[in-house]
Amino acid sequence: MNFQNKTAIITGAGSGIGQATAEHLGKQGANVLINYFSDAQRTNAEKSIQVIEEGGGKALAYQADVSKIDQLKAMFQTAKTTFGGIDILVNNAVLPVLKPIVEVTEEEFDAMFNVNVKSIFFAQQLCASLMNKGGRIINLSSHTTFLFFPNYGLYDGTKGAVEQITRVFSKEIGHKNITVNVVSPGATETAEFATRPQELKDRVAAMSAMQRIAKVQEVVNVIAFLASEEASWVTGQNIKVNGGAI
């Protein structure tokens, strides 16, 4: 897949799947705006720029809280001004709060919906006016939305909202040949997942048909396909990248 002369915005690209996606698209020729949230992620963003530039691409690190609409708008304008347009948006930023529903506070509820839903809703809205025709929007969800895990009530509530927003917007924006899809990964070998108890890792791995956890690149490959010209007839879909986990 060739992303020459394409510009991609990747939110939550300071680590994990977002960072790997930014580097992958950049190495395939895309101009990449690498969004990160915290000062602690700045080093990762700068490393990604180095990786992309060594591969001949162009990249820009941009710190922003995507739940703040003024910051989100400024980020989109920066991408358009710097690179001349916007062709790909990967909404990967996420705030996970995993606890029983009865223990969730109002502050946690609002914070999660702001990051996980509001940011995506208004990023898509911005794409209606700023994204080039034939663009690609990929929103990240999770396979946990259909697995009924305890402690995932709030998290899955936000992801379920993302899935429905995606389906509806694919209809509303389709006249511009912009596709809108969801990628729902299962457990993936990110640095964050590596900190989980081994018992949990083993249990989750056993749920997949392959009896293992996904490699980050396996998820990135699906995101990259949906971002490519080859995926022009795929829209409004939720692609579960979970090794057949049930």
C-alpha positions in Angstrom: 0.0 0.0 0.0 1.2 3.4 -1.0 0.4 6.5 1.0 2.5 9.0 -1.0 1.0 12.5 -0.9 -1.5 11.5 1.7 -1.8 13.3 5.1 -2.9 11.4 8.2 -3.9 12.6 11.6 -3.4 9.9 14.3 -4.9 10.7 17.7 -3.5 9.0 20.8 -0.3 8.3 18.9 2.1 8.7 21.9 2.2 4.9 22.5 0.8 1.5 21.5 -1.4 1.0 18.5 -1.6 4.7 17.7 2.2 5.1 17.7 2.7 2.0 15.6 0.1 3.2 13.1 1.7 6.6 12.7 5.1 5.0 12.0 3.6 2.5 9.6 1.8 5.1 7.5 4.7 7.4 7.6 7.1 4.8 6.4 4.7 4.1 3.5 4.9 7.7 2.4 2.2 9.6 4.3 2.6 12.9 6.0 1.7 12.2 9.6 0.5 14.5 12.4 1.3 12.5 15.6 -1.1 13.6 18.3 -0.1 12.9 21.9 -1.6 14.0 25.2 0.9 14.1 28.0 4.4 15.5 28.4 5.6 12.0 29.2 4.6 10.9 25.7 6.6 13.6 24.0 9.7 11.4 23.7 7.8 8.7 22.0 6.3 11.2 19.5 9.8 12.5 18.8 11.1 8.9 18.2 8.3 8.3 15.8 9.2 11.4 13.8 12.7 10.1 13.6 11.5 6.7 12.4 9.3 8.3 9.7 11.9 10.8 8.5 14.5 8.0 8.2 12.1 6.3 5.9 11.8 9.4 3.8 8.4 10.6 5.2 7.4 13.8 7.0 5.8 14.0 10.4 4.8 16.6 13.0 4.3 15.9 16.8 1.3 17.8 18.2 0.3 17.9 21.8 -3.4 18.3 22.4 -6.3 17.2 24.6 -8.7 16.0 21.8 -11.6 16.2 24.2 -11.2 20.0 24.1 -12.9 21.1 20.9 -10.8 24.3 20.5 -7.6 22.2 20.7 -9.1 19.6 18.3 -9.9 22.3 15.7 -6.5 23.9 16.0 -4.9 20.5 15.4 -6.9 19.9 12.3 -6.0 23.4 11.0 -2.3 22.8 11.7 -2.4 19.5 9.7 -4.1 21.2 6.8 -1.8 24.2 6.8 1.4 22.2 7.3 0.7 19.4 4.8 -1.9 21.0 2.4 -4.8 18.8 3.2 -6.2 15.9 5.3 -6.8 12.4 3.8 -6.8 10.0 6.8 -8.0 10.2 10.3 -7.4 7.5 12.9 -9.2 8.2 16.1 -7.2 6.1 18.6 -7.1 8.3 21.7 -8.8 6.6 24.6 -9.3 6.9 28.4 -9.9 3.5 30.0 -11.6 3.4 33.5 -12.3 -0.2 34.4 -14.4 -0.7 37.4 -17.9 -1.9 38.4 -20.7 0.3 37.2 -21.8 1.0 40.8 -18.4 2.4 41.6 -18.0 4.9 38.7 -18.1 8.5 39.6 -19.7 11.3 37.7 -16.3 12.8 37.0 -15.0 9.5 35.6 -18.2 9.1 33.5 -17.8 12.6 32.0 -14.1 12.3 31.4 -14.4 9.0 29.5 -17.2 10.1 27.3 -15.4 13.3 26.6 -12.2 11.5 25.4 -13.7 8.3 23.9 -16.9 9.7 22.3 -17.0 13.5 22.1 -13.5 13.8 20.5 -14.5 11.3 17.8 -17.9 12.9 17.2 -16.4 16.4 16.6 -13.3 15.1 14.8 -15.7 13.5 12.3 -17.6 16.8 12.1 -14.4 18.6 11.2 -13.7 16.0 8.5 -16.9 17.1 6.7 -15.4 20.4 5.9 -11.6 19.8 6.1 -11.0 16.3 4.8 -10.2 15.8 1.1 -12.7 13.9 -1.0 -12.0 10.2 -1.0 -10.7 10.4 2.6 -10.6 7.6 5.2 -11.8 7.7 8.8 -10.9 4.8 11.1 -12.3 4.8 14.7 -10.9 2.4 17.3 -13.3 0.4 19.4 -12.8 -2.9 21.2 -14.0 -6.4 20.9 -15.1 -6.2 24.6 -18.3 -4.5 23.4 -19.8 -7.9 22.7 -18.1 -10.0 25.5 -19.9 -8.7 28.6 -16.7 -8.4 30.8 -17.3 -7.3 34.4 -15.8 -3.8 35.1 -16.1 -2.8 31.4 -19.6 -1.2 31.6 -18.5 2.4 31.2 -15.7 1.7 28.8 -17.9 -0.5 26.6 -20.6 2.1 26.8 -18.3 4.7 25.2 -17.1 2.2 22.6 -20.7 1.2 21.7 -21.4 4.9 21.1 -18.4 5.1 18.8 -19.6 2.1 16.8 -23.0 3.6 16.2 -21.7 7.1 15.4 -19.4 5.5 12.8 -22.3 3.7 11.1 -24.4 6.8 10.9 -21.6 9.1 9.7 -20.7 6.6 7.0 -24.1 7.3 5.4 -23.9 11.1 6.0 -20.5 11.6 4.5 -20.5 8.9 1.7 -21.4 11.4 -1.0 -17.8 12.7 -0.7 -16.4 9.2 -1.2 -15.1 9.3 2.4 -15.3 6.0 4.2 -15.8 5.6 7.9 -15.1 2.3 9.7 -14.4 0.8 13.1 -11.5 -1.4 14.1 -12.1 -3.4 17.2 -8.9 -5.1 18.5 -8.8 -7.9 21.0 -6.0 -8.1 23.5 -2.8 -6.8 21.9 0.8 -6.9 23.0 1.2 -3.2 23.8 3.5 -1.9 26.6 0.4 -1.2 28.6 -1.0 -4.8 28.3 2.4 -6.2 29.3 1.8 -4.8 32.8 -1.3 -7.0 33.3 -1.1 -10.1 35.5 0.0 -13.2 33.7 -3.1 -15.1 34.7 -5.2 -12.5 32.8 -2.9 -12.7 29.8 -3.2 -16.5 29.7 -7.0 -16.4 30.1 -7.4 -13.8 27.3 -5.1 -15.7 25.0 -7.1 -18.9 25.5 -10.2 -17.1 24.2 -8.8 -16.7 20.7 -8.9 -19.4 18.0 -5.1 -19.0 17.7 -4.6 -19.3 21.5 -2.5 -16.2 21.7 -2.6 -12.4 21.9 -2.3 -10.1 18.9 0.9 -8.5 17.8 0.5 -4.7 17.5 1.5 -4.9 13.8 -1.4 -7.3 13.1 -3.9 -4.6 14.2 -2.0 -1.9 12.4 -2.2 -3.8 9.1 -6.0 -3.7 9.2 -6.0 0.0 10.0 -3.6 0.6 7.1 -5.8 -1.4 4.7 -8.9 0.6 5.7 -6.9 3.8 5.2 -5.8 2.8 1.7 -7.3 3.3 -1.7 -7.8 -0.5 -1.9 -10.6 -0.2 0.8 -12.7 2.2 -1.3 -15.8 0.0 -1.1 -15.6 -0.7 2.6 -17.6 1.7 4.9 -19.8 1.6 7.9 -18.2 -1.6 9.1 -16.8 -2.9 12.4 -13.8 -5.0 11.7 -13.0 -7.2 14.8 -9.3 -8.0 14.9 -9.3 -10.5 17.7 -8.2 -13.8 16.4 -11.7 -15.2 16.5 -12.0 -14.6 20.3 -15.3 -15.6 21.8 
